[in-house]
Amino acid sequence: MASGKNPARERVIKAASHLFYMEGIRSVSMDAIAERAGVTKKTLYYHFTSKDELIAAHLAQRDQPNLAAFSMWLAEAEGLLPERIEHFFERMASAASHPKWKGCGFQRTTAELANAPGHPARRIGAAHKKKVEQWLEDELRGAGIAEAAPLARQISVLIDGAFASMLVHRDPGYARTAGMAARTLVETALRA
């Protein structure tokens, strides 16, 4: 959606995000992005001096929507925190059941850029994952769990592992299994 501030730039990011997610960042050309966005290559390069800059902008614009979705998945669940955490993973499984689901864009982009450790998109992806971990820590601490940081990291590993396993096996059951493990971890922490 164009924000009104710079509709051409927004169209380019939207087009790039769609193509990067569906086809991977390496296989998508700047020509294809310009065509999908309905802009000239001159306009595309006016807004983004390189494909690397556009890849970083694509991930940066996914940060807050992903965090908001995660927060909503947890907030909409009923019950105590262990049940709500398990519901969060159920929502992951539901999302992965969609025929166009292709995994976690942050993980996939980082994997494609494995040989480029200084790439700005890798830094954005790492920062996003840390924000997810911090969000989990805040939720756990708010529920009265004293050792929230290590537990948040454990659940974060379960989230990322579930995303990776669902992508490899095309089986949303991996998120449900991770959800059962996360629920057990939270129940144990609440009893401590």
For each residue, the residues with C-beta under 8 A, 3 or more apart:
1: 10 14
2: 6 7 10 11
3: 6 7 10
4: 7
5: 10
6: 2 3 9 10 47
7: 2 3 4 10 11
8: 11 12 37 39 43 47
9: 6 12 13 47
10: 1 2 3 5 6 7 13 14
11: 2 7 8 14 15 37 38 39
12: 8 9 15 16 33 34 37 39 43 44 47 48 54
13: 9 10 16 17 54 57 58 61
14: 1 10 11 17 18 37
15: 11 12 18 19 33 34 36 37
16: 12 13 19 20 28 33 37 54 55 57 58
17: 13 14 20 21 58 61 62
18: 14 15 21 22 36
19: 15 16 22 23 28 32 33 36
20: 16 17 23 24 25 28 55 58 105 109
21: 17 18 102 105 108
22: 18 19 100 102
23: 19 20 27 28
24: 20 27 28 108 112
25: 20 28 51 55 109 112 113
26: 112
27: 23 24
28: 16 19 20 23 24 25 32 33
29: 32 33
30: 33 34 41 44 45 51 54
31: 34 35 41
32: 19 28 29 35 36
33: 12 15 16 19 28 29 30 36 37 44 54
34: 12 15 30 31 37 39 40 41 43 44
35: 31 32 38
36: 15 18 19 32 33
37: 8 11 12 14 15 16 33 34 44
38: 11 35
39: 8 11 12 34 43 44
40: 34 43 44
41: 30 31 34 44 45
42: 45 46
43: 8 12 34 39 40 46 47
44: 12 30 33 34 37 39 40 41 47 48 54
45: 30 41 42 48 49
46: 42 43
47: 6 8 9 12 43 44
48: 12 44 45 51 53 54 57
49: 45 53
50: 53 54
51: 25 30 48 54 55
52: 55 56 119 120 121
53: 48 49 50 56 57 120
54: 12 13 16 30 33 44 48 50 51 57 58
55: 16 20 25 51 52 58 59 109 113 119 120 121
56: 52 53 59 60 119 120 121 124
57: 13 16 48 53 54 60 61
58: 13 16 17 20 54 55 61 62 121
59: 55 56 62 63 105 106 109 121 124 125 128
60: 56 57 63 124
61: 13 17 57 58 65
62: 17 58 59 65 66 105 106 128
63: 59 60 66 67 124 127 128 131
64: 67 68
65: 61 62 68 69
66: 62 63 69 70 106 128 132
67: 63 64 70 71 128 131 132 135
68: 64 65 71 72
69: 65 66 72 73
70: 66 67 73 74 88 132 135
71: 67 68 74 75 135
72: 68 69 75 76
73: 69 70 76 77 87 88 91 92
74: 70 71 77 84 85 87 88 139
75: 71 72
76: 72 73 87
77: 73 74 83 84 87 88
78: 83 84 87
79: 82 83 84 87
80: 83 84
81: 84 85 139 140 143 186 190
82: 79 85 86 183 184 186 187 190
83: 77 78 79 80 86 87 183
84: 74 77 78 79 80 81 87 88
85: 74 81 82 88 89 155 179 182 183 186
86: 82 83 89 90 179 180 182 183
87: 73 74 76 77 78 79 83 84 90 91 179
88: 70 73 74 77 84 85 91 92 179 182
89: 85 86 92 93 158 159 162 175 176 178 179 182
90: 86 87 93 94 175 176 179
91: 73 87 88 94 95
92: 73 88 89 95 96 159 162 163 166 172 175 178 179
93: 89 90 96 97 166 172 173 174 175 176 179
94: 90 91 97 172
95: 91 92 98 101
96: 92 93 101 163 166 172 175
97: 93 94 101 172
98: 95 101
99:
100: 22
101: 95 96 97 98
102: 21 22 105 108 167
103: 107 108 163 164 166 167
104: 107 108 160 163 164 167
105: 20 21 59 62 102 108 109
106: 59 62 66 109 110 125 128 129
107: 103 104 110 111 125 160 163 164 167
108: 21 24 102 103 104 105 111 112 167
109: 20 25 55 59 105 106 112 113 121 122 125
110: 106 107 113 114 121 122 125 126
111: 107 108 114
112: 24 25 26 108 109
113: 25 55 109 110 116 119 121 122
114: 110 111
115:
116: 113 119 122
117: 122
118: 122
119: 52 55 56 113 116 122 123
120: 52 53 55 56 123 124
121: 52 55 56 58 59 109 110 113 124 125
122: 109 110 113 116 117 118 119 125 126
123: 119 120 126 127
124: 56 59 60 63 120 121 127 128
125: 59 106 107 109 110 121 122 128 129
126: 110 122 123 129 130
127: 63 123 124 130 131
128: 59 62 63 66 67 106 124 125 131 132
129: 106 125 126 132 133 156 160
130: 126 127 133 134
131: 63 67 127 128 134 135
132: 66 67 70 128 129 135 136 156 159
133: 129 130 136 137 152 153 156
134: 130 131 137 138 152
135: 67 70 71 131 132 138 139
136: 132 133 139 140 151 152 155 156
137: 133 134 140 141 148 149 151 152
138: 134 135 141 142 148
139: 74 81 135 136 142 143
140: 81 136 137 143 145 148 151 152 186 189
141: 137 138 144 145 148
142: 138 139
143: 81 139 140 186 190
144: 141 190
145: 140 141 148 151 186 189 190
146: 192
147: 150 151 189 192
148: 137 138 140 141 145 151 152
149: 137 152 153
150: 147 153 154
151: 136 137 140 145 147 148 154 155 185 186 189
152: 133 134 136 137 140 148 149 155 156
153: 133 149 150 156 157
154: 150 151 157 158 182 185
155: 85 136 151 152 158 159 182 185 186
156: 129 132 133 136 152 153 159 160
157: 153 154 160 161
158: 89 154 155 161 162 178 179 181 182
159: 89 92 132 155 156 162 163 178
160: 104 107 129 156 157 163 164
161: 157 158 164 165 174 178
162: 89 92 158 159 165 166 174 175 177 178 179
163: 92 96 103 104 107 159 160 166 167 175
164: 103 104 107 160 161 167 168
165: 161 162 168 169 171 174 178
166: 92 93 96 103 162 163 169 170 171 172 174 175
167: 102 103 104 107 108 163 164 170
168: 164 165
169: 165 166 174
170: 166 167
171: 165 166 174
172: 92 93 94 96 97 166 175 176
173: 93 176 177
174: 93 161 162 165 166 169 171 177 178
175: 89 90 92 93 96 162 163 166 172 178 179
176: 89 90 93 172 173 179 180
177: 162 173 174 180 181
178: 89 92 158 159 161 162 165 174 175 181 182
179: 85 86 87 88 89 90 92 93 158 162 175 176 182 183
180: 86 176 177 183 184
181: 158 177 178 184 185
182: 85 86 88 89 154 155 158 178 179 185 186
183: 82 83 85 86 179 180 186 187
184: 82 180 181 187 188
185: 151 154 155 181 182 188 189
186: 81 82 85 140 143 145 151 155 182 183 189 190
187: 82 183 184 190 191
188: 184 185 191 192
189: 140 145 147 151 185 186 192
190: 81 82 143 144 145 186 187
191: 187 188
192: 146 147 188 189
